[in-house]
Amino acid sequence: MTPPVICLGQQPCGFFPKRFLFAKIQTARRLQNEIGGEIVLFYHDSDHDPRETKTILRHRKTNAPAHLNFAFENKIQRKFSPLHLKRIPSGWQEKTALQLPNYIGHPLINIFKTTSAGNVADFCLEMYRRMNLLNGIRVARSSDPALRRAACDISEYFVDVSHAGEIVRARYFNGTLKLHEGGDQFVTLPTADFTKEQISPTRDSRLRWMQSVLHCTHYIAGAGEQAYLCQSDAPEIHFITRDAIDRADEAYTELP
């Protein structure tokens, strides 16, 4: 009998992870204790939305929320580059570290100060690892060229292409590459040849694309995912709702 593969999917979700990610991990660990197998984090660092990495911390005295995020080198990179290619500009880490004593204790501040990574996705992943959240968990990254080559063909996807001196994630639609400017505004890019190593899935094709590589038996789904996952794309998966957690969108700031 094939051992279970328990999967949870998540974009980089803040330099301190959102509490809902912690809840997904705890749900996966509880399930693993019951049925065995391995846990895999499908780390969707191909996403490009800078809102994904917003980090909400509570002031230690007033309890007022603060919304922190990475800085980005330029507007094109901020809006359109994949998270694994959004470079962290010089000075952001030092400037942010000066704000942190208002919100968290020194052990977490020291982890933040001593984490080294050149881009947003790597920085988040290294923080999660150093907070001991990923012990024993295999990480599969949607940006990994080997994973992309192994994935099934899909009809709905984004393509990483060059634009204005950056690599951007453009939506492929009816033979054209487009960048969404907001609302009903799009920029059409020049036609370009591309390979599977440049392709990442849309929200609607992500489950089938991921499953073609990871072959998971169980998937831990968050509240938002429950609304859009097309479970019929992978009828072999048992879908598990993540455990409830309060203040789900705020940062998880505890250490074991």
Beta strands, then each sheet from edge to edge (+ up, - down):
strand 1: 5-10
strand 2: 38-43
strand 3: 55-58
strand 4: 65-68
strand 5: 137-141
strand 6: 157-163
strand 7: 166-173
strand 8: 176-182
strand 9: 185-189
strand 10: 199-201
strand 11: 218-221
strand 12: 238-241
sheet 1: 5+ 2+ 1+ 11+ 12+
sheet 2: 3+ 4-
sheet 3: 9+ 8- 7+ 6- 10+
end
